[in-house]
Amino acid sequence: MVTQENAPASVPKELVDIIITQFYRVYNDLGYGFLEKVYKNAMYFALTDSGLKCEVEKNITVYHDGRVVGDYFADLLVEGCIILELKTCENIDPAHEAQLINYLKATEIEVGYLLNFGRKSTFKKKVYSNQRKFYNTKKDLREFAFFVQFAFK
């Protein structure tokens, strides 16, 4: 089983295939027009019935400079390595993508999918690597530069 600790930036194709298949199955069965909660519940049942471990509204704590600055709730966390953010809007817009990217930044999870149950079913994959997270702040860059400076003397 893939876990949060060992999840690669590209998760197993079989796992993604199940998620996307169940997304379209739920969309085709329910159509559009329901509240997000209905699709979230339907996706949870579809994914768990497919044999996947799935958590609904997984609480994720956000830290800044070692202190808790808030919490958010991932719509669905699948197999501990993919965040699913569900929407019920006309189109996926940049704000939705930024929301998912921020969720990925706040965790060790590298892969997320936006699933839109709007008039037209659409999805987008987002990846934010753990390596990028580590070197993303100025402080980390200064520490890395200091390390490199002495490592290669």
N, C-alpha and C positions, 0 to 999 in steps of 0.2 A: 504494500500500500504506500502511496506517495504521502508524505507528511509535510507539514509546514516547514520543518527543519531541512528537508532534503529536496524540496520542490525546485526543479529546474525552471529556467525561463520558458522552456517549451515543455509543456506537460504531455503525457501520453496521448497520442492521437485517439485511442479508443475512448478515453475519458471525455475528450472534447466532442467526439462523435455522439456519445450518449447525451451530453448536455444539449447540443444543437438539435438532435433528433427529438428530444423531449420538448424543447422549446417550440418547435414547429408543430408537434403533436398537440400540445396544450393550446397553442394559438388556433390551430385548425378546429379543434373541438369547441373552444369557447368563443372564438372570434374576438372582436375588439369591443371596447365600451365599458368593461368592468373596472372597478377600482384596482389599484396595484395589489392590494392585499389578496384579492381573489386569485390573481395569477401567481403570487408568491406561494400561496397554499397549494395551488395546483402543481406548480413546479416542484415543490418539496415532495409531494406524494409521488409524482412521476419519477423523480430522481431516486428516491428511496425504494420505490417499487422496482427500479432498474438495478438495485443492489449497491447504490452509492451512499456513502455516509454524507449526510447533509444537515447543516445547522441553520435555523431560521433566526434572523435578527441577532446575529452573533455580535456580542458586545466587544468592541475593540477600543482600548485605551490609547489616547494620543499623548505623546511625551514631547517636551521641548526643553533642551538643556537639563535633562534628567528629572524634570518635574512633570506631573500630570497636568495637562492643559485642557483636557476634555475627553469625551467619549463619542463614538458613533456606532451605529448598528448596521453591519453589513446585511443586506437583504438575505442572501444565501451564501454560505461558505460550503463548498463542495470538496470532500476528501481532504480538507485542511489545506488545500493548495490553490483553489480558484475562488475568487470572489465574484458573485453574480449580482449585478445591480440592475434591478428591473424598473422599467419606465412604462407609462401608458400615455404617450404624447404623440403629436403629429410626426415629429422628427427628432432624432437624437441631435442635440446641439452641443457646441463646445463646452458649455457649463456642465452638462452631464458627463462629458469625457473628463473634464477637470476634477469632478467629484470622485470618479473612480480612480483616477491617477493619485489623488490625495489619499484615498483609502489604501492603495498599494504602498504609497510612501510611508504610511504609518505602521505598516506591518512587515513581516519577513516574506509575505506572499508577493509573488512577482507577476502573476497573471490574473486578469479580470476580464469579464465580459459584460457589456451593456446589452440587455435584452429588451427590446421595445415592443410592447403589445399594443401599438397604436393601430391606426387605420391600415397601415402597411407594416407587416412584421419585418424588423431589421435587427441586426446585432453587430457589435463592434468588439474586437479584441484589443485589450490594452496590456502592455508589458512595461514594468518598471523594475529593472534588475536590482538585486540587493547590492551589487558592486557599485552601482550608480548612487544608491542611497547612502552608502558608506562615505563616498567622496563628494557628496553633494553640498556640504556646508563649508563655509570659509574656514572654520575651526578645523574641520577634518582635513582640508587641503593644506593648512599650515602644518598640522601634525604629520601628514603624509610627506610633505616637502622636507621637514626636519628629519624624518625617518630615512628618506631616500638620500639625503645629504650625508648622513653618517653610515648608511649601509654600504655605500659604494666608495668609501675612502680606503 
